Amino acid sequence: MSSETLPPDEDNWLLDDSDGDVPARPSEMRKPWKVLIVDDEKDVHTATRIALRGISYKERPLELLSAYSGGEAFQLLRQHADIALIMLDVVMESEDAGLRLVHRIREELANGVVRIVLRTGQPGQAPEQEVILNYDINDYKTKTELTTQKLFTTTIASLRAYENMVSLEKNRQGLAKILESASDLYQLHSLREFASGVLRQISALLDIGTDGILCVRNENHIGRPELEILAVSGAYEYLADKGDLSGEPKLQAIFLQVFREKRSIYQHPYDVLYISSRNRREFAVHFMPQWPLDSVECDLLDVFCQRISAAYDNLYLYNQLRSAQEATVVALADLAEFRDTDTGDHVLRVQKLTDAIAQEMLMNNHYPELMTREFLDMVGMASILHDIGKVATPDHILLKPGKLDPEERAIMEQHATIGAQILAKSAQMVDGASYLALGSEIAGGHHEHYDGNGYPRKLKGQDIPLSARIVAVVDVFDALLNKRPYKEPWSMEETMKYINGRAGSQFDPLVVSALSRLVEEDRLPVKFGD
């Protein structure tokens, strides 16, 4: 098997294959059309190559591949999925080798777009009407009728039909990929993660390499670059630390042109997409396809840009909603702390350690079915609401410097139920997972004991929400290490001895194990203790 890209040669098209190379013209730098000649006679290959010299279609030259049997052709087709046209002999290693190959192409390879022209020197072996009816071919010619002009006409007509078939298939596959990728982008919750996802999806959509840059334009760029890099991949990863395009003046100029003209620009190799959003943020994406993009690919990218814009708007609204929830949580926590001033930064330490323990448990594959993305994102922030119910605790009990009597303790213990009820009522106003719903779990469950001897509901083991089991350990850990109205601070050694001694009774052993690793390996997220 062999291949050759045919350059135009207007002076003498009757050149032998062994002639010297002809300098490439600009049009030949475009991706060639692949044509496969399948025949067991070498003279047929030579004659076909001579007849097709100089032919190009839409400024793309031909690349001729040769196979001398049906089996050899099948292997080539497996290696080159983008063969546009097959000129196929019927009789080769067997009387029906060509017909068998047609069947294998359409059935085994599931290739319905390649155009197949049967050529036979023995038409009696395969009657034309029978072949046309029973085999998925596009033309049937005897070798004697394929003059140079007719071969030219057949080739161009076949390439045009192949191009139309590919366009339809690209549209079908491209739209499917756009819908799939947009769904993925809707799951991303940070701007830089979103930007990296866009680069990956463009690479998948066009089936190209991973080299790309995504920039955002900062309209008021005081203290920040006007063109700020959000994501890079492949050959551009060296720009990740730099953060802007000042070291790439050509790219910077094309990016600025895209933002100035507010449109995508395709100037291969400087292809840059323009993406705008409803909140007036503007993005541009540069990528590096091997060949200039065709009209179908450009149209698909325009549709993709619209989907990216919608996905970014969704991300923006999600972040706004999340920020509003966080502001609500912080305000509620501040309200609780306002009445209990001796706790200081207790809730902030609880937040950071809760996040750290959840991540440690995830890394050790503890409760993997509960470690959802939403849980990991929200549990730390929700933890600062664990004592929100204390807003209902009278001052003489909340601020009492000594030990509480049984009646006072009963009143104090009501804060767990009150906090859970307050937050649960608020959570009903928010669809899906929220800080308030998770905070309600924590407020109502962080005084439950693993053995069932806690309060307020005497829940046991994994009936206690995981969020509350984590905060139960964190709350006691921080309280013991810091001064309270009723106690002096403990040492780290005393604190860990107390907590380890209650693993399996008061506390979830896996949560205690995660905390112990953080302490032993000096990986606590903040300083604990006075």
C-alpha positions in Angstrom: 0.0 0.0 0.0 1.2 3.5 -0.7 0.0 7.1 -0.7 0.8 10.3 -2.6 -0.5 13.8 -2.5 -1.0 15.0 -6.0 0.2 18.6 -6.7 -1.1 20.5 -9.7 1.2 20.5 -12.7 -0.2 22.5 -15.6 2.8 22.1 -17.9 2.7 18.3 -18.2 0.1 16.1 -16.4 1.5 12.9 -18.0 4.3 12.6 -15.5 5.5 9.3 -14.1 5.2 8.8 -10.4 9.0 8.9 -10.0 9.3 12.5 -11.2 10.9 15.0 -8.8 8.9 16.9 -6.2 7.0 20.0 -7.3 7.1 22.9 -4.8 3.9 23.1 -2.8 1.5 26.0 -3.5 -0.4 27.8 -0.8 -3.7 25.9 -1.6 -1.9 22.6 -1.0 -1.3 23.4 2.6 -5.0 22.7 3.2 -6.1 19.2 4.3 -6.1 16.9 1.2 -9.0 14.7 0.1 -8.0 11.1 0.5 -8.8 8.8 -2.4 -8.2 5.1 -2.2 -7.5 3.1 -5.3 -8.1 -0.7 -4.8 -7.1 -2.9 -7.7 -4.8 -5.9 -8.2 -3.3 -4.5 -11.4 -0.4 -2.1 -10.9 -1.1 -0.5 -14.3 -4.5 0.6 -13.2 -3.0 2.4 -10.2 -0.5 4.2 -12.4 -3.0 5.2 -15.0 -5.4 6.5 -12.3 -2.6 8.6 -10.7 -1.7 10.1 -14.0 -5.3 10.9 -14.9 -5.9 12.6 -11.5 -2.8 14.7 -11.5 -3.5 18.4 -11.0 -7.0 17.9 -9.7 -8.1 19.9 -6.6 -11.5 20.6 -5.2 -12.2 23.7 -3.2 -8.5 24.4 -3.1 -7.7 21.1 -1.5 -5.5 18.6 -3.4 -5.9 14.9 -3.6 -4.0 12.4 -1.6 -4.0 9.0 -3.3 -3.7 5.8 -1.3 -3.2 2.4 -3.0 -4.2 -1.1 -2.0 -3.9 -4.3 -4.1 -6.4 -6.5 -2.4 -9.7 -6.3 -0.5 -7.9 -7.3 2.8 -5.2 -4.7 2.3 -7.8 -2.0 1.5 -9.8 -2.9 4.7 -6.7 -2.3 6.9 -6.1 1.1 5.2 -9.7 2.1 5.8 -9.3 1.2 9.5 -6.2 3.4 9.7 -7.8 6.3 7.7 -11.3 7.0 8.8 -11.4 10.2 6.6 -11.0 8.5 3.2 -13.5 10.3 0.9 -13.6 8.1 -2.2 -12.8 4.5 -3.0 -12.2 3.4 -6.6 -12.8 -0.3 -6.2 -12.1 -3.2 -8.5 -14.6 -6.1 -8.2 -12.5 -9.1 -9.1 -9.2 -9.3 -7.2 -8.1 -12.1 -4.9 -11.5 -13.6 -5.5 -14.3 -13.0 -8.0 -16.3 -11.0 -5.5 -13.5 -9.4 -3.4 -14.7 -5.9 -4.1 -18.3 -6.7 -3.2 -17.2 -8.3 0.0 -15.2 -5.2 0.8 -18.3 -2.9 0.3 -20.2 -5.0 2.8 -17.4 -4.9 5.4 -17.0 -1.1 5.0 -20.7 -0.4 5.5 -21.3 -3.1 8.2 -18.1 -3.8 10.1 -16.7 -0.3 10.0 -20.1 1.3 10.0 -18.8 3.9 7.5 -21.7 5.3 5.6 -20.1 8.4 4.3 -17.2 7.2 2.2 -18.2 7.3 -1.5 -17.6 4.0 -3.4 -17.2 3.7 -7.2 -17.0 0.1 -8.4 -14.8 -0.4 -11.5 -14.7 -3.7 -13.3 -13.1 -5.1 -16.3 -15.4 -8.0 -16.3 -19.0 -6.7 -16.1 -20.4 -10.1 -16.6 -19.0 -11.2 -13.2 -21.1 -8.6 -11.4 -24.2 -7.4 -13.4 -24.7 -3.7 -12.9 -28.4 -3.7 -11.9 -27.9 -6.5 -9.4 -24.9 -4.7 -7.8 -26.6 -1.3 -7.6 -29.7 -2.8 -5.9 -27.9 -5.1 -3.5 -24.8 -3.1 -2.5 -24.4 0.4 -1.0 -22.3 1.9 -3.7 -22.5 5.2 -5.4 -21.5 4.5 -9.0 -20.6 1.5 -11.2 -18.2 1.9 -14.2 -16.4 -0.5 -16.5 -12.8 0.3 -16.8 -13.0 0.9 -20.5 -15.5 3.8 -20.1 -13.4 5.7 -17.5 -11.7 8.2 -19.8 -9.7 10.9 -18.2 -12.6 13.4 -18.4 -15.1 10.9 -17.0 -12.7 10.0 -14.2 -12.4 13.7 -13.4 -16.2 14.1 -13.4 -16.7 11.0 -11.2 -14.1 12.1 -8.7 -15.4 15.6 -8.3 -19.0 14.5 -8.0 -18.0 11.9 -5.4 -16.0 14.4 -3.4 -19.0 16.8 -3.4 -21.3 14.1 -2.3 -18.8 13.0 0.4 -18.5 16.6 1.6 -22.3 16.9 2.0 -22.5 13.6 3.8 -19.7 14.7 6.2 -21.3 18.0 6.8 -24.6 16.3 7.8 -22.7 13.9 10.1 -20.6 16.7 11.6 -23.8 18.6 12.4 -25.4 15.6 14.0 -22.3 14.6 16.1 -21.5 18.3 16.8 -24.9 19.1 18.1 -24.9 16.0 20.2 -21.5 16.9 21.7 -22.7 20.5 22.3 -25.7 19.3 24.2 -23.5 16.9 26.2 -20.8 19.4 26.9 -23.3 22.1 27.9 -24.7 19.7 30.5 -21.1 19.2 31.9 -20.5 22.9 32.0 -23.7 23.4 34.0 -22.2 21.2 36.8 -19.0 23.4 37.2 -19.2 25.8 40.1 -16.1 28.1 39.8 -15.1 30.5 37.0 -11.6 28.9 36.4 -13.0 25.4 36.5 -15.7 26.5 34.0 -13.0 28.0 31.8 -10.9 24.8 31.8 -14.1 22.9 30.9 -14.7 25.1 27.9 -11.2 24.4 26.5 -11.8 20.6 27.0 -15.2 20.7 25.3 -13.9 22.6 22.3 -11.1 20.1 21.9 -13.7 17.3 22.0 -16.1 19.1 19.6 -13.5 19.6 16.9 -11.5 16.5 17.7 -8.3 18.6 17.8 -5.4 18.9 20.2 -5.6 20.4 23.7 -3.7 23.7 22.9 -5.8 26.6 24.0 -6.3 29.8 25.9 -9.4 31.3 27.5 -9.3 35.0 28.5 -11.7 37.3 30.2 -11.8 41.0 29.4 -11.7 43.2 32.5 -13.5 46.4 31.5 -12.3 48.3 34.6 -8.9 46.7 34.8 -7.3 48.9 37.5 -4.9 46.5 39.3 -5.7 43.6 36.9 -4.7 43.0 33.3 -7.2 44.0 30.6 -6.9 40.5 29.1 -6.8 38.1 32.1 -6.0 34.4 31.4 -8.5 32.1 33.1 -7.4 28.8 31.6 -4.7 27.4 29.4 -3.9 23.9 28.1 -1.3 22.1 26.0 1.4 24.3 24.5 0.2 27.4 26.3 0.5 26.1 29.9 3.6 28.2 30.3 1.3 31.2 30.4 -0.6 29.9 33.5 1.6 31.7 36.0 2.0 34.9 33.9 -1.8 35.6 33.8 -1.8 37.8 30.7 -0.8 37.9 27.0 1.9 40.5 27.2 4.5 38.0 26.1 2.4 37.0 23.0 1.9 40.3 21.0 0.3 38.6 18.0 -2.2 36.7 20.1 -2.8 39.7 22.2 -3.6 41.8 19.1 -6.1 39.2 17.8 -7.8 38.9 21.2 -8.2 42.7 21.4 -9.6 42.7 17.9 -12.2 40.1 18.9 -13.3 42.1 21.9 -13.3 45.3 19.9 -15.4 43.9 17.1 -17.4 41.6 19.4 -17.3 38.7 17.0 -15.4 35.4 16.5 -12.4 35.6 14.1 -11.1 32.7 12.1 -7.7 33.5 10.7 -5.9 30.2 10.9 -3.8 29.6 12.9 -5.2 32.4 15.0 -8.8 31.2 15.5 -10.5 33.0 18.4 -14.1 32.7 19.6 -16.0 35.6 21.1 -18.4 34.8 24.0 -20.6 37.3 25.8 -22.9 37.0 28.7 -26.0 38.7 30.1 -24.0 40.3 32.9 -21.7 42.0 30.3 -18.7 39.8 30.9 -16.8 39.0 27.7 -14.6 36.0 27.0 -12.4 34.9 24.1 -11.1 31.4 23.4 -8.1 30.7 21.2 -7.5 27.1 19.9 -5.2 25.5 17.3 -6.8 23.1 14.8 -4.4 21.5 12.4 -6.3 22.7 9.4 -8.4 25.8 8.6 -12.0 25.2 9.9 -14.7 24.6 7.3 -18.1 26.3 7.4 -19.8 23.5 9.2 -17.3 23.6 12.0 -17.6 27.4 12.3 -21.4 27.2 12.5 -21.1 24.5 15.2 -18.7 26.7 17.2 -21.2 29.6 16.9 -23.9 27.4 18.4 -21.4 26.2 21.0 -20.6 29.8 22.0 -24.3 30.4 22.6 -24.5 27.4 24.9 -21.3 28.5 26.7 -22.9 31.9 27.2 -26.0 30.3 28.7 -23.9 28.1 30.9 -21.9 31.0 32.2 -25.1 32.9 32.9 -26.2 29.9 34.9 -22.8 29.8 36.8 -23.2 33.5 37.5 -26.7 33.2 38.9 -25.6 30.1 40.9 -22.7 32.0 42.5 -25.0 35.0 43.2 -27.5 32.7 44.9 -24.7 31.0 46.8 -23.2 34.3 47.9 -26.7 35.4 49.2 -27.0 32.1 51.1 -23.5 32.6 52.6 -24.3 36.1 53.6 -27.5 34.9 55.3 -25.5 32.2 57.2 -22.8 34.6 58.3 -25.5 37.1 59.5 -27.2 34.4 61.5 -23.9 33.2 63.0 -23.0 36.8 63.9 -26.4 37.1 65.7 -25.7 34.0 67.8 -22.1 35.1 68.6 -23.3 38.6 69.6 -24.9 37.1 72.7 -22.1 34.7 73.4 -19.0 37.0 73.2 -16.6 34.6 74.9 -16.7 32.2 72.0 -14.7 34.6 69.9 -13.7 33.1 66.6 -15.1 29.7 67.6 -17.5 29.4 64.6 -14.8 30.3 62.1 -12.4 27.7 63.5 -15.3 25.2 63.4 -15.9 26.0 59.8 -12.3 25.4 58.7 -11.8 22.2 60.7 -15.1 20.8 59.5 -14.0 21.3 55.9 -10.6 19.8 56.7 -12.0 16.7 58.3 -14.6 16.1 55.5 -11.8 16.3 52.9 -9.6 13.9 55.0 -12.5 11.4 55.2 -13.0 11.7 51.5 -9.3 11.0 50.8 -9.6 7.9 53.0 -12.8 6.7 51.2 -14.9 7.0 54.4 -18.7 7.2 53.7 -18.1 7.7 49.9 -21.9 7.6 49.2 -22.4 10.6 51.5 -19.4 12.6 50.2 -21.2 14.4 47.4 -20.0 17.6 45.8 -22.8 19.5 47.4 -22.0 18.1 50.9 -18.3 18.9 50.6 -19.0 22.4 49.3 -21.5 23.3 52.0 -20.7 21.5 55.2 -18.0 23.9 56.5 -20.1 27.0 55.9 -23.2 25.3 57.3 -21.3 24.3 60.5 -21.1 27.8 61.7 -24.9 27.6 62.4 -24.5 24.8 64.9 -25.4 26.9 67.9 -27.9 29.3 66.3 -30.5 28.0 68.7 -28.7 29.8 71.6 -30.4 33.0 70.5 -33.4 31.7 72.6 -31.3 30.7 75.7 -31.7 33.2 78.6 -28.5 35.3 79.4 -28.4 34.1 83.0 -27.9 30.5 81.7 -25.9 31.2 78.5 -23.4 33.4 80.4 -23.3 31.6 83.7 -19.7 31.2 84.8 -20.3 28.1 86.9 -21.8 24.7 86.3 -25.4 24.5 85.3 -28.0 22.9 87.6 -30.3 20.2 86.1 -33.1 22.6 85.3 -30.7 25.1 83.7 -29.1 22.3 81.7 -32.5 21.2 80.4 -33.1 24.8 79.2 -29.7 25.0 77.6 -30.2 21.7 75.8 -33.3 23.1 74.1 -31.0 25.2 71.8 -30.4 22.1 69.6 -34.1 21.6 68.8 -34.8 25.4 68.5 -31.8 25.8 66.1 -32.9 22.9 63.9 -36.5 24.2 63.7 -35.5 27.8 62.9 -33.2 26.6 60.0 -35.6 23.9 58.7 -38.3 26.5 58.3 -36.0 28.8 56.4 -34.7 25.9 54.3 -38.2 25.2 53.0 -38.0 28.4 51.0 -34.9 27.1 49.0 -35.2 24.3 46.5 -32.6 21.5 46.7 -29.6 21.3 48.9 -28.8 24.5 50.8 -26.6 25.8 53.7 -29.8 26.2 55.7 -30.9 22.6 55.3 -27.5 21.2 56.2 -27.3 23.7 59.0 -30.5 22.4 60.4 -29.1 18.9 60.4 -26.0 20.1 62.3 -27.8 22.3 64.8 -30.2 19.5 65.7 -27.7 16.6 65.7 -24.3 17.9 66.9 -25.1 16.9 70.6 -26.2 13.4 69.7 -23.9 10.6 70.8 -22.8 7.8 68.6 -24.0 5.3 71.2 -27.5 6.9 71.4 -27.0 8.7 74.8 -27.0 12.2 73.4 -29.8 14.8 72.9 -32.3 15.9 71.8 -33.5 12.8 70.0 -31.1 10.1 71.2 -30.2 9.2 67.7 -27.6 6.4 67.3 -24.7 5.6 64.9 -25.3 6.5 61.3 -28.9 7.6 62.1 -27.1 10.8 63.1 -26.4 12.9 60.0 -22.7 12.8 58.9 -22.5 16.6 59.0 -23.6 16.6 62.7 -21.2 13.7 63.6 -18.3 15.8 62.2 -19.3 19.0 63.9 -19.8 17.1 67.2 -16.1 16.3 67.3 -15.0 19.7 66.0 -17.2 21.6 68.5 -15.8 19.7 71.5 -12.2 19.8 70.2 -12.3 23.6 69.9 -14.2 24.2 73.2 -11.7 22.1 75.2 -8.7 23.9 73.8 -10.1 27.4 74.5 -11.2 29.2 77.6 -14.9 29.3 78.5 -16.9 31.0 81.3 -17.0 27.7 83.0 -13.5 26.3 82.4 -9.8 27.0 81.6 -8.3 25.8 78.3 -7.0 22.3 78.1 -3.7 21.2 76.4 -3.7 19.4 73.0 -2.6 16.2 74.7 -5.4 16.3 77.2 -8.0 17.2 74.5 -7.0 14.4 72.1 -6.9 11.9 75.0 -10.5 12.9 75.9 -11.8 12.7 72.3 -10.0 9.4 71.5 -11.4 7.9 74.7 -14.9 8.6 73.5 -14.6 7.3 69.9 -17.4 4.8 69.4 -19.4 6.1 72.4 -19.8 9.9 72.1 -18.1 10.3 68.7 -18.0 8.6 65.3 -14.7 6.6 65.3 -14.0 7.5 61.6 -14.4 11.2 62.4 -12.1 10.9 65.4 -9.5 9.1 63.2 -9.5 11.8 60.6 -9.0 14.5 63.3 -6.2 12.5 64.9 -4.3 12.3 61.6 -4.6 16.1 61.1 -3.3 16.7 64.6 -0.5 14.1 64.4 0.7 15.3 61.0 0.4 19.0 62.0 -2.2 19.7 59.3 -4.8 21.6 61.3 -6.1 24.4 59.1 -5.9 27.1 61.8 -4.3 27.6 65.2 -6.4 26.1 68.0 -6.0 27.0 71.7 -5.4 30.3 73.5 
